[in-house]
Amino acid sequence: MALLEIKDLNISVNAGGLPKKLVDNVSFSVEKGEILGLVGESGSGKSLTSMAVGRILNPDYHVTFERDEFLGKRLDLMDEKELNTIRGLEMAYVFQEPMTSLNPVLTIGEQMEEPLILHRRDMSREERREHVIRALIDAGLDEPEKKLKVFPHRLSGGQRQRIMIAMAMVTRPKLLIADEITTALDTDTQNVVLDMLLNYRENYGTAIIFISHDRKLVNRLADRILTIKNGRLIDTADTKEIKAAGRLKDENSDKDGSKPVPVLEVKDLHFAYNDRNMFEKKEPVPVLKGVDLTLYKGETLGIIGRSGSGKTTLVKVLTGLCKPYDGLVRFASGYEDPQMVFQDPYSSLNPARTVGSMLKESYLLGLKRNGKRMPSRSEISTRVMDMLGNVGLTSEIAFRKTNELSGGQRQRIAIGCALISEPKIVILDEPVSAIDADLCDQVLMLLKDLKDRFGLSYLFISHDPDVIDRVCDRVMVLTDGKTTEKTE
């Protein structure tokens, strides 16, 4: 008997008074201890399918099954209390954006213990603590006891994602559903996560549904791979068949020369997070320990480094989000208003606003900051629709909210919000990490076209050496808060 069996899954939503089908008659099963890959481009229905399995979709979605059995039990016959027990103890999720999944006002230890308090009441406090520390060690995190007292905002994106994986696995579920969990991680951390998932299967017999747009990654991990396109299951194959068929593609690199006019200079930059509070005094935690870099006009300067190396802290200092700092940060005249694309689009976009209203606001604020003429309504509308087209989205997306979009679509909206006011410097923190491979080229070409058209300069942060090599003129390596220039 299969661990999970889904037959004829259909998902639709009301669009303008008419039903719009998003997932169409999808059927699959997961065996005990199996790793099942689910791949497809952004918006294909991967995440909707995975959330329907655990019945955690928004009520606005209409979901039907012919069969949905887990551990031999029909999920459609369970009440919410029974479903919560299943989801907390036997089935666990890890989502694409860890910062929106973690509670910012609770420590990591408090959040890690919560599933055990709810579902493992037989455990003592000491046993729960030991269990949590073991889960953090399994997730490849160093100094696990110190991590228990840390708040989420003190961790890097990669560390937060591994915390989420550890939290999902703390109850030793029989099924782990992982939605794009390696998307924003550097290559070394991706390898750690893949090894960690394989260890979960070997040590605990965990079955895994691994959702990703990265076919190379899925091919390395999964036993079988399902491909979804436009809400339909179009292909099923095991990884040996995929390798034999030669379906994996290599990336090409593309480099240009750099320009000589500096528009941003950073010298001996130091920054430390202050962990003091009203109850105890702690020493500041240094993150940047002497960063030096120069960005030239029309150049794309790459910053690459492992998770936790200080990449995101660096760009927050450059955009004024982290103060005070020691050292020199100097922008050339006319370049003092850089715009930023964040790594986590869901937390950087307003879930209560439509896409069109956010693009409009970004456009008008940019014009106001630079003292430019306020446009007419028709000009604003044209600009918003043009930007949607530039980032590969249709005009009807303007009327949607972020919870109606896929992770890849949200990241493209974030890029559009940064570029719509035509800044001269754009700081891009993992701008294509949440976009599937088929759309990555389109977005990188868009960024290059905009740079050439408006004379932009890019500071491009990524953990992916292939992407960095393709788009960047020069590359700085950030290691333990210090920069060195990468040579050919």
C-alpha positions in Angstrom: 0.0 0.0 0.0 1.3 3.4 -0.9 2.0 6.0 1.8 0.1 8.6 -0.2 -2.3 8.2 -3.1 -3.8 11.1 -5.0 -6.2 10.4 -7.8 -7.9 13.0 -10.1 -7.0 16.1 -8.2 -8.7 19.2 -9.6 -8.3 22.8 -8.3 -10.2 25.8 -9.6 -10.8 29.4 -8.6 -13.5 31.9 -9.3 -12.1 34.5 -11.9 -14.5 37.2 -12.9 -17.5 35.1 -12.0 -16.4 32.1 -14.0 -14.4 29.0 -12.7 -10.8 28.9 -13.9 -9.1 25.5 -13.6 -5.6 25.6 -12.2 -4.9 21.9 -11.7 -6.5 19.4 -14.0 -6.9 15.7 -13.1 -3.5 15.1 -11.5 -2.9 11.7 -10.1 0.2 10.3 -8.4 1.3 8.2 -5.4 4.3 8.2 -3.0 5.7 5.0 -1.6 7.2 4.7 1.9 10.8 6.0 1.9 10.5 7.3 -1.7 11.7 10.7 -2.9 9.3 12.0 -5.5 10.3 15.0 -7.6 7.7 17.5 -8.8 9.0 19.9 -11.5 7.5 22.5 -13.7 7.8 26.2 -14.6 6.6 29.0 -12.4 2.8 29.0 -12.2 2.4 25.5 -13.5 0.5 24.3 -10.3 3.3 22.6 -8.4 2.7 24.4 -5.1 -1.0 24.3 -5.4 -0.8 20.5 -5.8 1.4 20.1 -2.8 -0.8 22.3 -0.6 -3.9 20.4 -1.7 -2.4 17.2 -0.4 -2.4 18.5 3.2 -5.6 20.5 2.7 -4.0 23.8 3.5 -5.2 25.8 0.5 -7.1 29.1 0.9 -10.9 28.5 0.9 -11.1 30.6 -2.2 -9.8 27.5 -4.1 -12.2 24.7 -5.0 -10.5 21.4 -4.5 -11.9 17.9 -5.5 -10.4 14.4 -5.5 -11.6 11.0 -6.5 -9.2 9.6 -3.9 -6.8 11.2 -1.3 -5.5 8.7 1.1 -2.6 9.0 3.5 -1.4 6.1 5.7 -4.5 4.2 4.4 -6.9 6.9 5.7 -9.1 9.2 3.6 -8.2 12.8 4.4 -11.5 14.1 3.0 -13.3 12.3 5.8 -11.2 13.9 8.6 -12.2 17.0 10.6 -9.9 19.9 11.2 -8.6 18.5 14.5 -7.7 15.2 12.9 -6.0 17.0 10.0 -4.0 19.1 12.3 -2.7 16.0 14.1 -1.7 14.4 10.7 -0.1 17.6 9.5 1.9 18.1 12.7 3.0 14.6 13.4 2.9 12.5 10.2 3.1 15.0 7.4 5.2 18.2 7.4 5.8 21.1 5.0 8.8 23.3 4.3 7.9 26.3 2.2 9.9 28.5 -0.3 10.1 31.7 1.9 11.4 30.9 5.4 11.2 34.4 6.7 7.4 34.5 6.3 7.1 31.1 7.9 9.1 31.9 11.1 7.7 34.0 13.9 9.9 37.1 14.3 9.1 37.6 18.0 10.0 34.0 19.1 13.4 32.5 19.4 14.4 29.5 17.2 14.3 27.2 20.3 10.7 28.3 21.2 9.5 27.7 17.7 11.3 24.3 17.3 9.7 23.1 20.5 6.2 24.0 19.6 5.4 20.9 17.4 6.7 18.6 20.2 4.6 20.4 22.9 1.5 19.9 20.7 2.1 16.4 19.4 4.6 14.7 21.7 3.2 15.4 25.2 5.0 12.4 26.6 8.3 14.3 26.3 9.8 16.1 29.2 11.3 19.6 28.8 14.8 18.2 28.8 13.9 15.5 26.2 12.4 18.2 24.0 15.5 20.3 24.2 17.7 17.3 23.3 15.4 16.4 20.4 15.5 20.0 19.1 19.3 20.1 19.3 19.5 16.8 17.4 17.3 18.2 14.7 19.5 21.2 14.3 22.6 19.0 14.0 20.8 16.9 11.4 20.1 20.1 9.5 23.9 20.9 9.3 23.8 23.9 11.6 26.8 24.6 13.8 26.6 25.7 17.5 23.0 24.4 17.8 22.7 25.3 21.5 23.4 29.0 20.7 20.9 28.9 17.8 18.1 28.1 20.3 18.3 31.6 21.7 18.6 33.4 18.4 15.7 35.3 16.7 15.1 34.6 12.9 16.2 38.1 11.7 19.7 37.4 13.1 20.1 34.5 10.6 21.0 34.4 7.0 18.5 33.2 4.4 20.2 29.9 4.1 20.3 29.4 7.9 16.6 30.2 8.2 15.7 27.7 5.5 17.7 25.0 7.3 15.9 25.9 10.5 12.6 25.4 8.8 13.7 22.0 7.6 14.8 21.0 11.1 11.5 22.3 12.5 9.5 20.2 10.0 11.6 17.1 10.8 11.6 17.5 14.6 8.5 15.2 15.0 10.0 12.6 12.5 7.1 12.8 10.0 6.6 9.9 7.5 6.1 12.4 4.7 8.0 15.7 4.1 6.8 18.1 1.4 9.6 20.4 0.4 8.5 23.4 -1.8 11.6 25.0 -3.5 13.6 24.7 -0.3 17.0 25.0 -2.1 16.1 27.8 -4.4 17.8 30.6 -2.4 20.7 28.6 -1.1 24.3 28.7 -2.3 25.8 25.7 -4.0 27.6 24.3 -0.9 24.5 24.7 1.2 22.4 23.0 -1.5 24.6 20.0 -1.3 24.3 19.9 2.5 20.5 20.0 2.2 20.4 17.2 -0.4 22.6 15.1 1.8 20.4 15.9 4.8 17.3 14.8 2.9 18.9 11.5 1.9 20.0 11.0 5.5 16.4 11.6 6.7 15.2 8.8 4.4 18.0 6.5 5.4 17.8 7.1 9.2 14.1 7.7 9.6 12.5 6.2 6.5 11.0 9.6 5.5 9.3 9.9 2.2 9.8 13.2 0.5 7.9 15.2 -2.2 10.6 17.5 -3.5 9.2 20.5 -5.5 11.6 22.5 -7.7 12.0 24.2 -11.0 15.7 23.1 -11.1 15.7 19.8 -13.0 19.4 19.1 -12.4 18.8 19.3 -8.6 15.7 17.1 -8.8 17.5 14.6 -11.0 20.2 14.2 -8.4 17.8 13.6 -5.5 14.6 12.0 -6.7 13.7 8.4 -7.5 10.9 9.4 -9.8 10.0 12.8 -11.4 6.6 14.2 -12.3 6.5 17.1 -14.7 3.5 19.5 -14.5 2.7 22.1 -17.1 -0.4 24.4 -17.2 -1.9 22.4 -14.3 -1.6 19.0 -16.0 0.7 16.1 -15.4 2.6 15.7 -18.7 5.4 13.3 -17.9 6.4 10.6 -15.4 9.9 9.0 -15.4 12.5 7.7 -13.0 15.8 9.5 -12.8 17.7 6.8 -14.7 15.4 7.3 -17.7 15.9 11.1 -17.6 19.7 10.7 -17.6 19.6 8.3 -20.4 17.3 10.6 -22.5 19.8 13.5 -22.0 17.1 15.9 -20.8 19.5 18.1 -18.7 20.9 21.3 -20.2 24.1 23.1 -19.4 24.4 26.8 -18.8 26.4 29.2 -21.1 28.4 32.1 -19.8 28.5 35.6 -21.2 30.9 38.3 -20.1 31.5 41.9 -21.2 34.2 44.4 -20.1 33.9 46.8 -17.2 33.5 50.6 -17.4 36.1 53.0 -15.8 33.9 55.6 -14.1 33.2 54.6 -10.4 29.6 55.2 -9.2 30.0 53.5 -5.8 33.0 53.1 -3.6 33.2 51.0 -0.4 36.3 51.0 1.7 37.1 49.1 4.9 33.4 48.7 5.7 32.6 47.2 9.2 29.2 46.3 10.6 28.0 44.4 13.7 24.6 43.5 14.9 23.9 44.6 18.5 22.2 41.9 20.5 21.7 44.0 23.7 18.3 44.0 25.4 16.9 45.5 28.6 17.7 42.3 30.6 21.2 41.5 29.6 24.2 43.0 27.8 25.8 41.1 25.0 28.8 41.8 22.8 28.0 43.0 19.2 28.1 40.3 16.6 30.5 41.4 13.8 29.2 40.5 10.3 31.2 42.7 7.9 34.9 42.9 8.8 36.5 45.1 6.2 34.7 45.1 2.9 36.3 46.9 -0.1 34.6 47.2 -3.5 34.1 49.6 -6.4 31.1 49.6 -8.8 31.7 51.2 -12.2 29.2 52.9 -14.5 27.4 50.4 -16.7 29.0 47.5 -14.9 27.4 44.4 -13.3 29.5 43.6 -10.2 28.8 40.2 -8.8 29.0 39.4 -5.1 29.2 35.7 -4.3 29.5 33.9 -1.0 28.2 31.1 1.1 25.0 31.4 3.2 25.8 33.5 6.3 28.9 35.2 4.7 27.3 38.7 5.0 26.0 39.3 1.5 22.5 40.4 2.5 23.9 42.5 5.4 26.2 44.3 2.9 23.3 45.3 0.6 21.2 46.4 3.6 24.1 48.7 4.7 24.4 50.1 1.1 20.7 50.9 1.0 20.6 52.5 4.4 18.6 49.7 6.1 21.4 48.8 8.6 23.0 51.7 10.6 25.4 52.7 12.0 28.5 51.3 10.3 32.2 52.0 10.2 34.1 52.7 7.0 33.4 54.6 3.7 30.3 54.2 1.5 30.3 56.8 -1.2 27.9 57.2 -4.2 28.7 59.4 -7.2 26.6 62.4 -7.8 23.2 61.4 -9.3 23.6 57.8 -8.1 22.5 58.3 -4.5 19.1 56.5 -4.8 19.8 52.8 -5.4 16.9 50.5 -5.6 16.9 46.9 -4.3 15.4 43.6 -5.2 15.2 41.4 -2.1 15.8 37.7 -1.9 12.4 36.9 -0.4 9.7 38.5 -2.5 6.7 37.5 -0.4 7.9 39.5 2.6 9.0 42.5 0.5 5.6 42.9 -1.3 2.4 44.1 0.4 -0.1 41.1 0.5 -3.0 43.6 0.9 -2.3 45.5 -2.3 -2.8 44.5 -6.0 0.3 44.2 -8.2 -0.7 47.2 -10.2 -1.1 49.4 -7.2 2.4 48.4 -5.9 4.0 49.1 -9.3 2.2 52.4 -9.5 3.4 53.4 -6.0 7.0 52.5 -6.8 6.9 54.5 -10.0 5.4 57.6 -8.4 7.7 57.5 -5.3 10.7 57.2 -7.6 9.6 60.2 -9.6 9.0 62.2 -6.5 12.4 61.4 -5.0 14.1 62.6 -8.2 12.0 65.7 -8.6 10.4 64.6 -11.9 7.1 65.6 -13.4 4.1 63.6 -12.1 2.5 61.7 -15.1 -1.1 61.4 -16.1 -3.3 58.4 -15.2 -3.0 57.0 -18.7 0.8 57.4 -18.6 0.9 55.6 -15.3 -1.2 52.8 -16.6 0.9 52.4 -19.7 4.1 52.4 -17.6 2.7 49.7 -15.3 1.5 47.5 -18.1 4.8 47.9 -20.0 6.7 46.8 -16.9 4.6 43.8 -16.5 5.3 42.8 -20.1 9.0 43.5 -19.6 9.2 41.0 -16.7 7.3 38.4 -18.6 3.8 38.8 -17.1 0.4 39.4 -18.6 -1.6 42.6 -18.0 -4.3 40.7 -15.9 -1.6 40.1 -13.2 -2.0 43.8 -12.3 -5.3 43.1 -10.7 -4.1 40.2 -8.6 -2.6 40.1 -5.1 0.6 38.3 -4.1 -1.1 35.3 -2.5 -2.6 34.5 -5.9 0.9 34.3 -7.6 3.6 31.7 -7.6 7.0 32.3 -6.1 8.6 33.0 -9.5 5.8 35.5 -10.4 6.3 37.3 -7.1 10.0 37.7 -7.7 9.4 39.1 -11.1 7.0 41.6 -9.6 9.7 42.6 -7.1 12.1 43.2 -9.9 9.5 45.3 -11.7 8.9 47.4 -8.6 12.6 48.2 -8.4 13.1 49.0 -12.0 10.0 50.9 -12.8 11.4 54.2 -11.5 14.5 53.9 -13.7 17.2 54.1 -11.0 20.9 54.3 -12.0 22.0 51.7 -9.5 20.1 48.5 -8.8 21.1 46.1 -6.0 19.9 42.6 -6.8 19.9 40.1 -3.9 19.3 36.7 -5.5 16.9 38.1 -8.2 16.5 34.9 -10.1 16.8 32.4 -7.3 13.0 31.8 -7.1 12.5 31.6 -10.9 12.5 28.3 -12.8 15.3 27.6 -15.3 13.1 28.2 -18.4 12.3 31.8 -17.2 15.8 32.6 -15.7 17.2 33.4 -19.2 14.3 35.8 -19.9 14.8 37.7 -16.7 18.6 38.0 -17.1 18.1 39.3 -20.6 15.6 41.8 -19.3 18.1 43.1 -16.7 20.8 43.3 -19.4 18.5 45.2 -21.8 17.5 47.7 -19.1 21.1 48.2 -18.1 22.1 49.0 -21.7 19.0 51.2 -22.3 19.3 53.4 -19.2 23.0 53.1 -18.4 22.3 51.2 -15.2 24.9 49.7 -12.9 24.1 46.5 -11.1 25.4 45.0 -7.8 24.4 41.4 -8.4 24.3 39.1 -5.3 24.0 35.3 -5.8 25.1 32.0 -4.5 25.0 30.4 -8.0 28.4 30.5 -9.7 26.8 29.8 -13.1 24.5 32.8 -12.9 27.2 35.1 -11.6 29.6 34.0 -14.4 26.9 34.6 -17.1 25.9 38.2 -16.1 28.7 39.8 -14.2 31.7 41.7 -15.5 33.7 41.3 -12.3 33.1 39.1 -9.2 33.9 39.8 -5.6 34.0 36.8 -3.2 32.6 37.5 0.3 34.0 35.2 2.9 33.5 35.6 6.7 32.7 39.3 6.2 35.7 40.1 4.0 35.9 40.6 0.2 38.5 39.4 -2.3 38.3 39.9 -6.1 37.8 36.7 -8.1 40.3 36.3 -10.9 39.8 34.4 -14.2 
